[in-house]
Amino acid sequence: MPAGAIISGLREGHRVRMASRIFKADLARAAQVFSCCRDIVTSGGVIAYPTDTFYGLGVDPVNRAAVTKLFVIKGRHARQPILLLIPDVSSVKDWVAEVTPQAEALMKRFWPGPLTLVFKAKEGIVPEITAGTGTIGLRIPGNPLTLRLLTYLGTALTGTSANISGERSLETAEEAAAAVGGSVDLILDGGRTAGGKPSTVVDVTSDRLKMIREGAIPFAALQEQIIHLIVRDTA
């Protein structure tokens, strides 16, 4: 498909209108594709890209105007915070005010992977990211392509799903194009994502874990990890 093409057609009973560039990710031209993604993100644009669960929408999380675009594209309520995907554990300090021993244990055991941890946010974070909660959700994705992209960018990306709010999550670049293709600048086609359950979300703002959403990682697995930490610390 040529870059910049506008394609109208029917896919599974829905009219498809794709106005964004779609780049197939492959090792031979990964640097070229990632460079295009970086140019778009640093200029305030929006990309759709695969994560370890579904396709997500990525913008520069320190660019307030870009973050606002996400809410418009998705029809998302302003009271809903936006999680971030980060390239490595060292990036956590750029976004959070405190990391508890429990959070450290979960990061060590389950990152990279589909576990979103909710921390106390650092001061100065774009308010739309936290939605006034004072907290921020972070995850290191397990998808190798996503991780390579984040490492290339050297920064975080918003990781909210690429679907319109209230509609089903998207597993392919074609589905992302049908849903939001006319509103994003580039779609990184990394093939079909794992799908299934979304990431598990856990609040680690205190020593007492708060399970917000059970997803790809069962709560029982998280609790077992924390019990091991407690036993080890009291032994």
Residue pairs with C-beta under 8 A, 6 or more apart in sequence:
1 7
1 22
3 21
3 22
3 23
4 21
5 18
6 17
6 18
6 19
7 16
7 17
7 18
8 15
8 16
8 17
9 15
9 16
10 16
11 174
11 178
14 178
16 174
16 177
16 178
16 181
17 178
17 181
17 182
18 177
18 178
18 181
18 182
18 187
19 181
19 182
20 48
20 177
20 181
20 182
20 183
20 184
20 185
20 186
20 187
21 36
21 185
21 186
21 187
22 173
22 177
22 186
22 187
22 189
23 33
23 36
23 186
23 187
23 188
23 189
24 189
25 33
25 145
25 188
25 189
25 190
25 191
30 148
31 152
33 188
34 148
34 149
34 152
34 153
36 186
37 47
37 49
37 58
37 149
37 152
37 153
37 186
37 188
38 152
38 153
40 46
40 47
40 185
40 186
41 47
41 58
41 59
41 60
41 66
41 153
41 157
42 60
44 59
44 60
44 63
44 65
44 66
44 69
45 59
45 66
45 184
45 185
45 186
46 57
46 58
46 59
46 66
46 69
46 70
46 73
46 183
46 184
46 185
47 57
47 58
47 59
47 157
47 184
47 185
47 186
47 187
47 188
48 55
48 56
48 57
48 58
48 162
48 173
48 176
48 177
48 180
48 181
48 184
48 186
48 187
48 188
49 55
49 56
49 58
49 146
49 149
49 157
49 187
49 188
49 190
50 56
50 143
50 145
50 146
50 173
50 188
50 189
50 190
50 191
50 193
51 85
51 141
51 143
51 146
51 159
51 193
52 112
52 113
52 114
52 141
52 142
52 143
52 146
52 193
52 194
52 199
53 114
53 169
53 193
53 194
53 195
53 196
53 197
53 198
53 199
53 215
53 216
54 161
54 162
54 163
54 169
54 170
54 171
54 193
54 195
54 198
55 161
55 162
55 169
55 170
55 171
55 172
55 173
55 175
55 176
55 193
56 85
56 157
56 158
56 159
56 160
56 161
56 162
57 70
57 73
57 74
57 158
57 160
57 161
57 162
57 180
57 184
58 85
58 157
58 158
58 159
59 66
59 67
59 69
59 70
59 157
59 158
60 66
60 155
60 157
61 67
61 82
61 84
61 125
61 126
61 129
61 156
61 157
61 158
62 126
63 126
64 126
64 127
64 128
67 82
67 126
67 128
67 129
67 158
68 128
69 183
70 76
70 82
70 158
70 160
71 77
71 78
71 128
72 183
73 180
73 183
73 184
74 160
74 163
74 164
74 165
74 180
75 164
75 165
75 166
76 160
76 165
77 165
78 128
78 131
79 131
79 132
80 131
80 165
81 129
81 130
81 131
81 133
81 135
81 136
81 137
82 128
82 129
82 131
82 137
82 158
82 159
82 160
83 116
83 136
83 137
83 138
83 139
83 158
83 159
83 160
84 95
84 129
84 136
84 137
84 138
84 139
84 156
84 157
84 158
84 159
85 138
85 139
85 140
85 141
85 146
85 150
85 156
85 157
85 158
85 159
86 92
86 95
86 138
86 139
86 140
86 150
86 156
87 140
87 147
87 150
87 151
87 153
87 154
87 155
87 156
88 140
88 151
89 107
89 111
89 140
91 155
91 156
92 99
92 107
92 119
92 138
93 99
94 122
94 156
95 119
95 121
95 122
95 125
95 136
95 138
95 156
96 119
96 120
96 121
96 122
96 136
96 138
97 119
97 120
97 121
97 122
97 123
98 119
98 120
98 205
99 119
99 204
100 204
100 205
100 206
100 207
101 207
101 229
101 233
102 204
102 207
102 209
102 226
102 229
103 117
103 119
103 204
105 225
105 226
105 228
105 229
106 115
106 117
106 202
106 204
106 222
106 225
106 226
107 117
107 140
109 225
110 217
110 221
110 222
110 225
111 139
111 140
112 140
112 141
112 142
112 147
113 140
113 141
113 142
113 216
113 217
114 139
114 141
114 142
114 197
114 198
114 199
114 200
114 215
114 216
114 217
115 139
115 199
115 200
115 202
115 216
115 217
115 222
116 137
116 138
116 139
116 199
116 200
116 201
116 202
117 137
117 138
117 139
117 202
117 204
118 135
118 136
118 137
118 201
118 202
118 203
118 204
118 205
118 212
119 135
119 136
119 137
119 138
119 204
119 205
120 134
120 135
120 136
120 205
121 129
121 130
121 133
121 134
121 135
121 136
122 136
125 136
129 136
129 158
130 136
135 203
135 205
137 201
138 156
139 159
139 199
140 147
141 147
141 150
141 159
143 190
143 193
143 194
145 188
145 190
146 190
149 157
149 188
150 156
150 157
161 169
161 170
161 198
162 169
162 170
162 176
162 179
162 180
162 184
163 169
163 170
163 179
163 180
164 179
164 180
167 179
169 195
169 198
170 176
170 179
171 192
171 193
171 195
172 191
172 192
172 193
173 187
173 188
173 189
173 190
173 191
176 184
176 187
177 187
181 187
196 216
197 215
197 216
198 213
198 215
198 216
199 213
199 215
199 216
199 217
200 211
200 213
200 214
200 215
200 216
200 217
200 218
200 219
200 222
201 211
201 212
201 213
201 215
202 209
202 210
202 211
202 212
202 222
203 209
203 210
203 211
203 212
209 222
209 223
209 226
211 219
211 222
